[in-house]
Every structure is written in C-alpha cells, then in structure tokens.
Amino acid sequence: MHFSVKDNGIGIEAEDAKQIFELYYRAERDIRNSVSCFGIGLYICSEIISHQ
C-alpha cells in the first residue's frame, strides 16, 4: 500500500522536525500569525498511516 501526502504550508525549520506529527503542534514563527491552521493535519496523516 502506498500513501502520498502533500502540504502547502510555510515549511518548517530543522528544530521543529521532531515535533511536526504531534497533535496541535505549530512551529513558532512570525508568519504563522497570518496563517490559519490548527496543527492537526500532519497528526491526522500519521494516525491514518500508522493504523494501516
């Protein structure tokens, strides 16, 4: 089975990489204040994949 995920977000810094799959995690950046997100997208993707 193959999965593909596409994200059009603002990107992440290397120090945020370990946490991006945590529920409600949002990287601390000045630009994030102008971007609406809940921090659940990558968490949901990881849950779907881990339960396959």
mmCIF entry with sequence, helices, sheets and N, C-alpha, C, O atoms, coordinates in Angstrom:
data_MODEL
# 
_entry.id   MODEL 
# 
_entity.id                         1 
_entity.type                       polymer 
_entity.pdbx_number_of_molecules   1 
# 
_entity_poly.entity_id                      1 
_entity_poly.type                           'polypeptide(L)' 
_entity_poly.nstd_linkage                   no 
_entity_poly.nstd_monomer                   no 
_entity_poly.pdbx_seq_one_letter_code       MHFSVKDNGIGIEAEDAKQIFELYYRAERDIRNSVSCFGIGLYICSEIISHQ 
_entity_poly.pdbx_seq_one_letter_code_can   MHFSVKDNGIGIEAEDAKQIFELYYRAERDIRNSVSCFGIGLYICSEIISHQ 
_entity_poly.pdbx_strand_id                 A 
# 
loop_
_entity_poly_seq.entity_id 
_entity_poly_seq.num 
_entity_poly_seq.mon_id 
_entity_poly_seq.hetero 
1 1  MET n 
1 2  HIS n 
1 3  PHE n 
1 4  SER n 
1 5  VAL n 
1 6  LYS n 
1 7  ASP n 
1 8  ASN n 
1 9  GLY n 
1 10 ILE n 
1 11 GLY n 
1 12 ILE n 
1 13 GLU n 
1 14 ALA n 
1 15 GLU n 
1 16 ASP n 
1 17 ALA n 
1 18 LYS n 
1 19 GLN n 
1 20 ILE n 
1 21 PHE n 
1 22 GLU n 
1 23 LEU n 
1 24 TYR n 
1 25 TYR n 
1 26 ARG n 
1 27 ALA n 
1 28 GLU n 
1 29 ARG n 
1 30 ASP n 
1 31 ILE n 
1 32 ARG n 
1 33 ASN n 
1 34 SER n 
1 35 VAL n 
1 36 SER n 
1 37 CYS n 
1 38 PHE n 
1 39 GLY n 
1 40 ILE n 
1 41 GLY n 
1 42 LEU n 
1 43 TYR n 
1 44 ILE n 
1 45 CYS n 
1 46 SER n 
1 47 GLU n 
1 48 ILE n 
1 49 ILE n 
1 50 SER n 
1 51 HIS n 
1 52 GLN n 
# 
_struct_asym.id          A 
_struct_asym.entity_id   1 
# 
loop_
_struct_conf.conf_type_id 
_struct_conf.id 
_struct_conf.pdbx_PDB_helix_id 
_struct_conf.beg_label_comp_id 
_struct_conf.beg_label_asym_id 
_struct_conf.beg_label_seq_id 
_struct_conf.pdbx_beg_PDB_ins_code 
_struct_conf.end_label_comp_id 
_struct_conf.end_label_asym_id 
_struct_conf.end_label_seq_id 
_struct_conf.pdbx_end_PDB_ins_code 
_struct_conf.beg_auth_comp_id 
_struct_conf.beg_auth_asym_id 
_struct_conf.beg_auth_seq_id 
_struct_conf.end_auth_comp_id 
_struct_conf.end_auth_asym_id 
_struct_conf.end_auth_seq_id 
_struct_conf.pdbx_PDB_helix_class 
_struct_conf.details 
_struct_conf.pdbx_PDB_helix_length 
HELX_P HELX_P1 AA1 ALA A 14 ? ASP A 16 ? ALA A 14 ASP A 16 5 ? 3  
HELX_P HELX_P2 AA2 ILE A 31 ? SER A 34 ? ILE A 31 SER A 34 5 ? 4  
HELX_P HELX_P3 AA3 GLY A 41 ? SER A 50 ? GLY A 41 SER A 50 1 ? 10 
# 
_struct_conf_type.id          HELX_P 
_struct_conf_type.criteria    ? 
_struct_conf_type.reference   ? 
# 
loop_
_atom_site.group_PDB 
_atom_site.id 
_atom_site.type_symbol 
_atom_site.label_atom_id 
_atom_site.label_alt_id 
_atom_site.label_comp_id 
_atom_site.label_asym_id 
_atom_site.label_entity_id 
_atom_site.label_seq_id 
_atom_site.pdbx_PDB_ins_code 
_atom_site.Cartn_x 
_atom_site.Cartn_y 
_atom_site.Cartn_z 
_atom_site.occupancy 
_atom_site.B_iso_or_equiv 
_atom_site.pdbx_formal_charge 
_atom_site.auth_seq_id 
_atom_site.auth_comp_id 
_atom_site.auth_asym_id 
_atom_site.auth_atom_id 
_atom_site.pdbx_PDB_model_num 
ATOM 1   N N  . MET A 1 1  ? 0.846  -1.163 0.000  1.00 0.00 ? 1  MET A N  1 
ATOM 2   C CA . MET A 1 1  ? 0.000  0.000  0.000  1.00 0.00 ? 1  MET A CA 1 
ATOM 3   C C  . MET A 1 1  ? 0.898  1.236  0.000  1.00 0.00 ? 1  MET A C  1 
ATOM 4   O O  . MET A 1 1  ? 1.921  1.258  0.684  1.00 0.00 ? 1  MET A O  1 
ATOM 5   N N  . HIS A 1 2  ? 0.526  2.253  -0.756 1.00 0.00 ? 2  HIS A N  1 
ATOM 6   C CA . HIS A 1 2  ? 1.301  3.489  -0.853 1.00 0.00 ? 2  HIS A CA 1 
ATOM 7   C C  . HIS A 1 2  ? 0.453  4.666  -0.419 1.00 0.00 ? 2  HIS A C  1 
ATOM 8   O O  . HIS A 1 2  ? -0.741 4.728  -0.712 1.00 0.00 ? 2  HIS A O  1 
ATOM 9   N N  . PHE A 1 3  ? 1.070  5.589  0.274  1.00 0.00 ? 3  PHE A N  1 
ATOM 10  C CA . PHE A 1 3  ? 0.417  6.820  0.702  1.00 0.00 ? 3  PHE A CA 1 
ATOM 11  C C  . PHE A 1 3  ? 1.218  7.994  0.194  1.00 0.00 ? 3  PHE A C  1 
ATOM 12  O O  . PHE A 1 3  ? 2.442  7.934  0.078  1.00 0.00 ? 3  PHE A O  1 
ATOM 13  N N  . SER A 1 4  ? 0.522  9.038  -0.101 1.00 0.00 ? 4  SER A N  1 
ATOM 14  C CA . SER A 1 4  ? 1.162  10.264 -0.534 1.00 0.00 ? 4  SER A CA 1 
ATOM 15  C C  . SER A 1 4  ? 0.481  11.428 0.177  1.00 0.00 ? 4  SER A C  1 
ATOM 16  O O  . SER A 1 4  ? -0.746 11.506 0.233  1.00 0.00 ? 4  SER A O  1 
ATOM 17  N N  . VAL A 1 5  ? 1.290  12.325 0.713  1.00 0.00 ? 5  VAL A N  1 
ATOM 18  C CA . VAL A 1 5  ? 0.762  13.483 1.424  1.00 0.00 ? 5  VAL A CA 1 
ATOM 19  C C  . VAL A 1 5  ? 1.388  14.727 0.829  1.00 0.00 ? 5  VAL A C  1 
ATOM 20  O O  . VAL A 1 5  ? 2.600  14.786 0.620  1.00 0.00 ? 5  VAL A O  1 
ATOM 21  N N  . LYS A 1 6  ? 0.565  15.710 0.560  1.00 0.00 ? 6  LYS A N  1 
ATOM 22  C CA . LYS A 1 6  ? 1.054  16.969 0.027  1.00 0.00 ? 6  LYS A CA 1 
ATOM 23  C C  . LYS A 1 6  ? 0.649  18.075 0.992  1.00 0.00 ? 6  LYS A C  1 
ATOM 24  O O  . LYS A 1 6  ? -0.500 18.147 1.426  1.00 0.00 ? 6  LYS A O  1 
ATOM 25  N N  . ASP A 1 7  ? 1.596  18.924 1.316  1.00 0.00 ? 7  ASP A N  1 
ATOM 26  C CA . ASP A 1 7  ? 1.351  20.020 2.235  1.00 0.00 ? 7  ASP A CA 1 
ATOM 27  C C  . ASP A 1 7  ? 1.764  21.315 1.568  1.00 0.00 ? 7  ASP A C  1 
ATOM 28  O O  . ASP A 1 7  ? 2.866  21.410 1.027  1.00 0.00 ? 7  ASP A O  1 
ATOM 29  N N  . ASN A 1 8  ? 0.906  22.300 1.599  1.00 0.00 ? 8  ASN A N  1 
ATOM 30  C CA . ASN A 1 8  ? 1.212  23.593 1.002  1.00 0.00 ? 8  ASN A CA 1 
ATOM 31  C C  . ASN A 1 8  ? 1.514  24.640 2.062  1.00 0.00 ? 8  ASN A C  1 
ATOM 32  O O  . ASN A 1 8  ? 1.338  25.838 1.838  1.00 0.00 ? 8  ASN A O  1 
ATOM 33  N N  . GLY A 1 9  ? 1.967  24.178 3.211  1.00 0.00 ? 9  GLY A N  1 
ATOM 34  C CA . GLY A 1 9  ? 2.254  25.076 4.323  1.00 0.00 ? 9  GLY A CA 1 
ATOM 35  C C  . GLY A 1 9  ? 3.501  25.906 4.096  1.00 0.00 ? 9  GLY A C  1 
ATOM 36  O O  . GLY A 1 9  ? 4.097  25.881 3.019  1.00 0.00 ? 9  GLY A O  1 
ATOM 37  N N  . ILE A 1 10 ? 3.884  26.644 5.128  1.00 0.00 ? 10 ILE A N  1 
ATOM 38  C CA . ILE A 1 10 ? 5.000  27.580 5.029  1.00 0.00 ? 10 ILE A CA 1 
ATOM 39  C C  . ILE A 1 10 ? 6.353  26.912 5.215  1.00 0.00 ? 10 ILE A C  1 
ATOM 40  O O  . ILE A 1 10 ? 7.387  27.565 5.072  1.00 0.00 ? 10 ILE A O  1 
ATOM 41  N N  . GLY A 1 11 ? 6.364  25.633 5.529  1.00 0.00 ? 11 GLY A N  1 
ATOM 42  C CA . GLY A 1 11 ? 7.607  24.902 5.738  1.00 0.00 ? 11 GLY A CA 1 
ATOM 43  C C  . GLY A 1 11 ? 7.984  24.882 7.200  1.00 0.00 ? 11 GLY A C  1 
ATOM 44  O O  . GLY A 1 11 ? 7.343  25.530 8.026  1.00 0.00 ? 11 GLY A O  1 
ATOM 45  N N  . ILE A 1 12 ? 9.030  24.133 7.519  1.00 0.00 ? 12 ILE A N  1 
ATOM 46  C CA . ILE A 1 12 ? 9.457  24.013 8.911  1.00 0.00 ? 12 ILE A CA 1 
ATOM 47  C C  . ILE A 1 12 ? 10.963 24.175 9.020  1.00 0.00 ? 12 ILE A C  1 
ATOM 48  O O  . ILE A 1 12 ? 11.701 23.966 8.057  1.00 0.00 ? 12 ILE A O  1 
ATOM 49  N N  . GLU A 1 13 ? 11.397 24.548 10.196 1.00 0.00 ? 13 GLU A N  1 
ATOM 50  C CA . GLU A 1 13 ? 12.825 24.618 10.493 1.00 0.00 ? 13 GLU A CA 1 
ATOM 51  C C  . GLU A 1 13 ? 13.268 23.242 10.978 1.00 0.00 ? 13 GLU A C  1 
ATOM 52  O O  . GLU A 1 13 ? 12.439 22.439 11.406 1.00 0.00 ? 13 GLU A O  1 
ATOM 53  N N  . ALA A 1 14 ? 14.553 22.967 10.915 1.00 0.00 ? 14 ALA A N  1 
ATOM 54  C CA . ALA A 1 14 ? 15.095 21.666 11.309 1.00 0.00 ? 14 ALA A CA 1 
ATOM 55  C C  . ALA A 1 14 ? 14.747 21.325 12.756 1.00 0.00 ? 14 ALA A C  1 
ATOM 56  O O  . ALA A 1 14 ? 14.467 20.167 13.063 1.00 0.00 ? 14 ALA A O  1 
ATOM 57  N N  . GLU A 1 15 ? 14.760 22.309 13.645 1.00 0.00 ? 15 GLU A N  1 
ATOM 58  C CA . GLU A 1 15 ? 14.480 22.027 15.057 1.00 0.00 ? 15 GLU A CA 1 
ATOM 59  C C  . GLU A 1 15 ? 13.022 21.657 15.307 1.00 0.00 ? 15 GLU A C  1 
ATOM 60  O O  . GLU A 1 15 ? 12.706 21.108 16.362 1.00 0.00 ? 15 GLU A O  1 
ATOM 61  N N  . ASP A 1 16 ? 12.130 21.944 14.365 1.00 0.00 ? 16 ASP A N  1 
ATOM 62  C CA . ASP A 1 16 ? 10.716 21.594 14.503 1.00 0.00 ? 16 ASP A CA 1 
ATOM 63  C C  . ASP A 1 16 ? 10.402 20.196 13.962 1.00 0.00 ? 16 ASP A C  1 
ATOM 64  O O  . ASP A 1 16 ? 9.317  19.669 14.209 1.00 0.00 ? 16 ASP A O  1 
ATOM 65  N N  . ALA A 1 17 ? 11.330 19.599 13.237 1.00 0.00 ? 17 ALA A N  1 
ATOM 66  C CA . ALA A 1 17 ? 11.068 18.342 12.534 1.00 0.00 ? 17 ALA A CA 1 
ATOM 67  C C  . ALA A 1 17 ? 10.658 17.205 13.459 1.00 0.00 ? 17 ALA A C  1 
ATOM 68  O O  . ALA A 1 17 ? 9.853  16.363 13.061 1.00 0.00 ? 17 ALA A O  1 
ATOM 69  N N  . LYS A 1 18 ? 11.182 17.153 14.671 1.00 0.00 ? 18 LYS A N  1 
ATOM 70  C CA . LYS A 1 18 ? 10.858 16.064 15.593 1.00 0.00 ? 18 LYS A CA 1 
ATOM 71  C C  . LYS A 1 18 ? 9.438  16.154 16.134 1.00 0.00 ? 18 LYS A C  1 
ATOM 72  O O  . LYS A 1 18 ? 8.911  15.169 16.651 1.00 0.00 ? 18 LYS A O  1 
ATOM 73  N N  . GLN A 1 19 ? 8.815  17.319 16.022 1.00 0.00 ? 19 GLN A N  1 
ATOM 74  C CA . GLN A 1 19 ? 7.519  17.536 16.651 1.00 0.00 ? 19 GLN A CA 1 
ATOM 75  C C  . GLN A 1 19 ? 6.361  17.698 15.673 1.00 0.00 ? 19 GLN A C  1 
ATOM 76  O O  . GLN A 1 19 ? 5.218  17.829 16.112 1.00 0.00 ? 19 GLN A O  1 
ATOM 77  N N  . ILE A 1 20 ? 6.605  17.694 14.384 1.00 0.00 ? 20 ILE A N  1 
ATOM 78  C CA . ILE A 1 20 ? 5.554  18.052 13.436 1.00 0.00 ? 20 ILE A CA 1 
ATOM 79  C C  . ILE A 1 20 ? 4.375  17.091 13.395 1.00 0.00 ? 20 ILE A C  1 
ATOM 80  O O  . ILE A 1 20 ? 3.313  17.443 12.881 1.00 0.00 ? 20 ILE A O  1 
ATOM 81  N N  . PHE A 1 21 ? 4.544  15.885 13.926 1.00 0.00 ? 21 PHE A N  1 
ATOM 82  C CA . PHE A 1 21 ? 3.443  14.933 13.919 1.00 0.00 ? 21 PHE A CA 1 
ATOM 83  C C  . PHE A 1 21 ? 2.677  14.902 15.246 1.00 0.00 ? 21 PHE A C  1 
ATOM 84  O O  . PHE A 1 21 ? 1.786  14.072 15.424 1.00 0.00 ? 21 PHE A O  1 
ATOM 85  N N  . GLU A 1 22 ? 3.018  15.798 16.174 1.00 0.00 ? 22 GLU A N  1 
ATOM 86  C CA . GLU A 1 22 ? 2.307  15.884 17.445 1.00 0.00 ? 22 GLU A CA 1 
ATOM 87  C C  . GLU A 1 22 ? 1.005  16.666 17.256 1.00 0.00 ? 22 GLU A C  1 
ATOM 88  O O  . GLU A 1 22 ? 0.951  17.630 16.492 1.00 0.00 ? 22 GLU A O  1 
ATOM 89  N N  . LEU A 1 23 ? -0.020 16.242 17.951 1.00 0.00 ? 23 LEU A N  1 
ATOM 90  C CA . LEU A 1 23 ? -1.318 16.900 17.863 1.00 0.00 ? 23 LEU A CA 1 
ATOM 91  C C  . LEU A 1 23 ? -1.205 18.348 18.315 1.00 0.00 ? 23 LEU A C  1 
ATOM 92  O O  . LEU A 1 23 ? -0.640 18.628 19.372 1.00 0.00 ? 23 LEU A O  1 
ATOM 93  N N  . TYR A 1 24 ? -1.732 19.259 17.529 1.00 0.00 ? 24 TYR A N  1 
ATOM 94  C CA . TYR A 1 24 ? -1.789 20.706 17.773 1.00 0.00 ? 24 TYR A CA 1 
ATOM 95  C C  . TYR A 1 24 ? -0.433 21.398 17.733 1.00 0.00 ? 24 TYR A C  1 
ATOM 96  O O  . TYR A 1 24 ? -0.327 22.556 18.137 1.00 0.00 ? 24 TYR A O  1 
ATOM 97  N N  . TYR A 1 25 ? 0.600  20.717 17.258 1.00 0.00 ? 25 TYR A N  1 
ATOM 98  C CA . TYR A 1 25 ? 1.905  21.370 17.186 1.00 0.00 ? 25 TYR A CA 1 
ATOM 99  C C  . TYR A 1 25 ? 1.918  22.390 16.053 1.00 0.00 ? 25 TYR A C  1 
ATOM 100 O O  . TYR A 1 25 ? 1.516  22.091 14.928 1.00 0.00 ? 25 TYR A O  1 
ATOM 101 N N  . ARG A 1 26 ? 2.374  23.570 16.358 1.00 0.00 ? 26 ARG A N  1 
ATOM 102 C CA . ARG A 1 26 ? 2.572  24.620 15.355 1.00 0.00 ? 26 ARG A CA 1 
ATOM 103 C C  . ARG A 1 26 ? 3.941  25.220 15.577 1.00 0.00 ? 26 ARG A C  1 
ATOM 104 O O  . ARG A 1 26 ? 4.286  25.584 16.701 1.00 0.00 ? 26 ARG A O  1 
ATOM 105 N N  . ALA A 1 27 ? 4.721  25.328 14.527 1.00 0.00 ? 27 ALA A N  1 
ATOM 106 C CA . ALA A 1 27 ? 6.058  25.908 14.636 1.00 0.00 ? 27 ALA A CA 1 
ATOM 107 C C  . ALA A 1 27 ? 5.951  27.375 15.038 1.00 0.00 ? 27 ALA A C  1 
ATOM 108 O O  . ALA A 1 27 ? 5.041  28.084 14.609 1.00 0.00 ? 27 ALA A O  1 
ATOM 109 N N  . GLU A 1 28 ? 6.878  27.812 15.856 1.00 0.00 ? 28 GLU A N  1 
ATOM 110 C CA . GLU A 1 28 ? 6.898  29.212 16.289 1.00 0.00 ? 28 GLU A CA 1 
ATOM 111 C C  . GLU A 1 28 ? 7.598  30.059 15.233 1.00 0.00 ? 28 GLU A C  1 
ATOM 112 O O  . GLU A 1 28 ? 8.817  30.000 15.073 1.00 0.00 ? 28 GLU A O  1 
ATOM 113 N N  . ARG A 1 29 ? 6.815  30.833 14.531 1.00 0.00 ? 29 ARG A N  1 
ATOM 114 C CA . ARG A 1 29 ? 7.332  31.751 13.504 1.00 0.00 ? 29 ARG A CA 1 
ATOM 115 C C  . ARG A 1 29 ? 6.476  32.997 13.491 1.00 0.00 ? 29 ARG A C  1 
ATOM 116 O O  . ARG A 1 29 ? 5.300  32.957 13.854 1.00 0.00 ? 29 ARG A O  1 
ATOM 117 N N  . ASP A 1 30 ? 7.056  34.088 13.080 1.00 0.00 ? 30 ASP A N  1 
ATOM 118 C CA . ASP A 1 30 ? 6.293  35.332 12.980 1.00 0.00 ? 30 ASP A CA 1 
ATOM 119 C C  . ASP A 1 30 ? 5.189  35.213 11.944 1.00 0.00 ? 30 ASP A C  1 
ATOM 120 O O  . ASP A 1 30 ? 4.104  35.759 12.139 1.00 0.00 ? 30 ASP A O  1 
ATOM 121 N N  . ILE A 1 31 ? 5.444  34.505 10.838 1.00 0.00 ? 31 ILE A N  1 
ATOM 122 C CA . ILE A 1 31 ? 4.470  34.403 9.754  1.00 0.00 ? 31 ILE A CA 1 
ATOM 123 C C  . ILE A 1 31 ? 3.250  33.572 10.146 1.00 0.00 ? 31 ILE A C  1 
ATOM 124 O O  . ILE A 1 31 ? 2.187  33.733 9.548  1.00 0.00 ? 31 ILE A O  1 
ATOM 125 N N  . ARG A 1 32 ? 3.377  32.699 11.124 1.00 0.00 ? 32 ARG A N  1 
ATOM 126 C CA . ARG A 1 32 ? 2.257  31.832 11.487 1.00 0.00 ? 32 ARG A CA 1 
ATOM 127 C C  . ARG A 1 32 ? 1.060  32.612 11.980 1.00 0.00 ? 32 ARG A C  1 
ATOM 128 O O  . ARG A 1 32 ? -0.068 32.124 11.910 1.00 0.00 ? 32 ARG A O  1 
ATOM 129 N N  . ASN A 1 33 ? 1.286  33.822 12.480 1.00 0.00 ? 33 ASN A N  1 
ATOM 130 C CA . ASN A 1 33 ? 0.178  34.641 12.947 1.00 0.00 ? 33 ASN A CA 1 
ATOM 131 C C  . ASN A 1 33 ? -0.737 35.065 11.810 1.00 0.00 ? 33 ASN A C  1 
ATOM 132 O O  . ASN A 1 33 ? -1.897 35.406 12.038 1.00 0.00 ? 33 ASN A O  1 
ATOM 133 N N  . SER A 1 34 ? -0.225 35.046 10.592 1.00 0.00 ? 34 SER A N  1 
ATOM 134 C CA . SER A 1 34 ? -1.047 35.421 9.441  1.00 0.00 ? 34 SER A CA 1 
ATOM 135 C C  . SER A 1 34 ? -1.568 34.203 8.686  1.00 0.00 ? 34 SER A C  1 
ATOM 136 O O  . SER A 1 34 ? -2.277 34.347 7.690  1.00 0.00 ? 34 SER A O  1 
ATOM 137 N N  . VAL A 1 35 ? -1.223 33.009 9.153  1.00 0.00 ? 35 VAL A N  1 
ATOM 138 C CA . VAL A 1 35 ? -1.643 31.763 8.510  1.00 0.00 ? 35 VAL A CA 1 
ATOM 139 C C  . VAL A 1 35 ? -2.587 31.034 9.450  1.00 0.00 ? 35 VAL A C  1 
ATOM 140 O O  . VAL A 1 35 ? -2.260 30.783 10.610 1.00 0.00 ? 35 VAL A O  1 
ATOM 141 N N  . SER A 1 36 ? -3.766 30.696 8.932  1.00 0.00 ? 36 SER A N  1 
ATOM 142 C CA . SER A 1 36 ? -4.745 29.997 9.750  1.00 0.00 ? 36 SER A CA 1 
ATOM 143 C C  . SER A 1 36 ? -4.513 28.493 9.675  1.00 0.00 ? 36 SER A C  1 
ATOM 144 O O  . SER A 1 36 ? -4.578 27.897 8.599  1.00 0.00 ? 36 SER A O  1 
ATOM 145 N N  . CYS A 1 37 ? -4.243 27.889 10.824 1.00 0.00 ? 37 CYS A N  1 
ATOM 146 C CA . CYS A 1 37 ? -4.106 26.441 10.880 1.00 0.00 ? 37 CYS A CA 1 
ATOM 147 C C  . CYS A 1 37 ? -4.365 25.977 12.307 1.00 0.00 ? 37 CYS A C  1 
ATOM 148 O O  . CYS A 1 37 ? -4.303 26.769 13.247 1.00 0.00 ? 37 CYS A O  1 
ATOM 149 N N  . PHE A 1 38 ? -4.653 24.700 12.462 1.00 0.00 ? 38 PHE A N  1 
ATOM 150 C CA . PHE A 1 38 ? -4.963 24.143 13.764 1.00 0.00 ? 38 PHE A CA 1 
ATOM 151 C C  . PHE A 1 38 ? -3.879 23.219 14.298 1.00 0.00 ? 38 PHE A C  1 
ATOM 152 O O  . PHE A 1 38 ? -3.917 22.835 15.467 1.00 0.00 ? 38 PHE A O  1 
ATOM 153 N N  . GLY A 1 39 ? -2.912 22.855 13.458 1.00 0.00 ? 39 GLY A N  1 
ATOM 154 C CA . GLY A 1 39 ? -1.858 21.954 13.893 1.00 0.00 ? 39 GLY A CA 1 
ATOM 155 C C  . GLY A 1 39 ? -2.312 20.507 13.999 1.00 0.00 ? 39 GLY A C  1 
ATOM 156 O O  . GLY A 1 39 ? -1.808 19.755 14.834 1.00 0.00 ? 39 GLY A O  1 
ATOM 157 N N  . ILE A 1 40 ? -3.271 20.110 13.149 1.00 0.00 ? 40 ILE A N  1 
ATOM 158 C CA . ILE A 1 40 ? -3.750 18.731 13.217 1.00 0.00 ? 40 ILE A CA 1 
ATOM 159 C C  . ILE A 1 40 ? -3.535 17.948 11.921 1.00 0.00 ? 40 ILE A C  1 
ATOM 160 O O  . ILE A 1 40 ? -3.679 16.725 11.917 1.00 0.00 ? 40 ILE A O  1 
ATOM 161 N N  . GLY A 1 41 ? -3.199 18.611 10.844 1.00 0.00 ? 41 GLY A N  1 
ATOM 162 C CA . GLY A 1 41 ? -3.103 17.946 9.536  1.00 0.00 ? 41 GLY A CA 1 
ATOM 163 C C  . GLY A 1 41 ? -2.100 16.814 9.486  1.00 0.00 ? 41 GLY A C  1 
ATOM 164 O O  . GLY A 1 41 ? -2.446 15.701 9.092  1.00 0.00 ? 41 GLY A O  1 
ATOM 165 N N  . LEU A 1 42 ? -0.860 17.075 9.878  1.00 0.00 ? 42 LEU A N  1 
ATOM 166 C CA . LEU A 1 42 ? 0.164  16.034 9.831  1.00 0.00 ? 42 LEU A CA 1 
ATOM 167 C C  . LEU A 1 42 ? -0.071 14.982 10.902 1.00 0.00 ? 42 LEU A C  1 
ATOM 168 O O  . LEU A 1 42 ? 0.284  13.818 10.718 1.00 0.00 ? 42 LEU A O  1 
ATOM 169 N N  . TYR A 1 43 ? -0.665 15.379 12.018 1.00 0.00 ? 43 TYR A N  1 
ATOM 170 C CA . TYR A 1 43 ? -1.024 14.402 13.051 1.00 0.00 ? 43 TYR A CA 1 
ATOM 171 C C  . TYR A 1 43 ? -2.045 13.404 12.492 1.00 0.00 ? 43 TYR A C  1 
ATOM 172 O O  . TYR A 1 43 ? -1.892 12.196 12.673 1.00 0.00 ? 43 TYR A O  1 
ATOM 173 N N  . ILE A 1 44 ? -3.067 13.896 11.826 1.00 0.00 ? 44 ILE A N  1 
ATOM 174 C CA . ILE A 1 44 ? -4.088 13.025 11.238 1.00 0.00 ? 44 ILE A CA 1 
ATOM 175 C C  . ILE A 1 44 ? -3.457 12.102 10.202 1.00 0.00 ? 44 ILE A C  1 
ATOM 176 O O  . ILE A 1 44 ? -3.762 10.909 10.172 1.00 0.00 ? 44 ILE A O  1 
ATOM 177 N N  . CYS A 1 45 ? -2.592 12.632 9.362  1.00 0.00 ? 45 CYS A N  1 
ATOM 178 C CA . CYS A 1 45 ? -1.904 11.799 8.356  1.00 0.00 ? 45 CYS A CA 1 
ATOM 179 C C  . CYS A 1 45 ? -1.113 10.692 9.023  1.00 0.00 ? 45 CYS A C  1 
ATOM 180 O O  . CYS A 1 45 ? -1.163 9.546  8.577  1.00 0.00 ? 45 CYS A O  1 
ATOM 181 N N  . SER A 1 46 ? -0.380 11.011 10.088 1.00 0.00 ? 46 SER A N  1 
ATOM 182 C CA . SER A 1 46 ? 0.418  9.985  10.749 1.00 0.00 ? 46 SER A CA 1 
ATOM 183 C C  . SER A 1 46 ? -0.449 8.931  11.424 1.00 0.00 ? 46 SER A C  1 
ATOM 184 O O  . SER A 1 46 ? -0.069 7.761  11.464 1.00 0.00 ? 46 SER A O  1 
ATOM 185 N N  . GLU A 1 47 ? -1.607 9.319  11.955 1.00 0.00 ? 47 GLU A N  1 
ATOM 186 C CA . GLU A 1 47 ? -2.524 8.356  12.575 1.00 0.00 ? 47 GLU A CA 1 
ATOM 187 C C  . GLU A 1 47 ? -3.121 7.424  11.528 1.00 0.00 ? 47 GLU A C  1 
ATOM 188 O O  . GLU A 1 47 ? -3.226 6.219  11.758 1.00 0.00 ? 47 GLU A O  1 
ATOM 189 N N  . ILE A 1 48 ? -3.506 7.960  10.405 1.00 0.00 ? 48 ILE A N  1 
ATOM 190 C CA . ILE A 1 48 ? -4.065 7.131  9.326  1.00 0.00 ? 48 ILE A CA 1 
ATOM 191 C C  . ILE A 1 48 ? -3.038 6.109  8.859  1.00 0.00 ? 48 ILE A C  1 
ATOM 192 O O  . ILE A 1 48 ? -3.352 4.929  8.703  1.00 0.00 ? 48 ILE A O  1 
ATOM 193 N N  . ILE A 1 49 ? -1.825 6.562  8.639  1.00 0.00 ? 49 ILE A N  1 
ATOM 194 C CA . ILE A 1 49 ? -0.782 5.670  8.141  1.00 0.00 ? 49 ILE A CA 1 
ATOM 195 C C  . ILE A 1 49 ? -0.401 4.624  9.186  1.00 0.00 ? 49 ILE A C  1 
ATOM 196 O O  . ILE A 1 49 ? -0.185 3.462  8.840  1.00 0.00 ? 49 ILE A O  1 
ATOM 197 N N  . SER A 1 50 ? -0.316 5.015  10.452 1.00 0.00 ? 50 SER A N  1 
ATOM 198 C CA . SER A 1 50 ? 0.099  4.060  11.480 1.00 0.00 ? 50 SER A CA 1 
ATOM 199 C C  . SER A 1 50 ? -0.964 3.001  11.770 1.00 0.00 ? 50 SER A C  1 
ATOM 200 O O  . SER A 1 50 ? -0.653 1.969  12.364 1.00 0.00 ? 50 SER A O  1 
ATOM 201 N N  . HIS A 1 51 ? -2.193 3.236  11.365 1.00 0.00 ? 51 HIS A N  1 
ATOM 202 C CA . HIS A 1 51 ? -3.265 2.263  11.607 1.00 0.00 ? 51 HIS A CA 1 
ATOM 203 C C  . HIS A 1 51 ? -3.578 1.405  10.380 1.00 0.00 ? 51 HIS A C  1 
ATOM 204 O O  . HIS A 1 51 ? -4.577 0.686  10.365 1.00 0.00 ? 51 HIS A O  1 
ATOM 205 N N  . GLN A 1 52 ? -2.743 1.475  9.367  1.00 0.00 ? 52 GLN A N  1 
ATOM 206 C CA . GLN A 1 52 ? -2.937 0.667  8.156  1.00 0.00 ? 52 GLN A CA 1 
ATOM 207 C C  . GLN A 1 52 ? -2.213 -0.631 8.267  1.00 0.00 ? 52 GLN A C  1 
ATOM 208 O O  . GLN A 1 52 ? -2.260 -1.444 7.344  1.00 0.00 ? 52 GLN A O  1 
# 
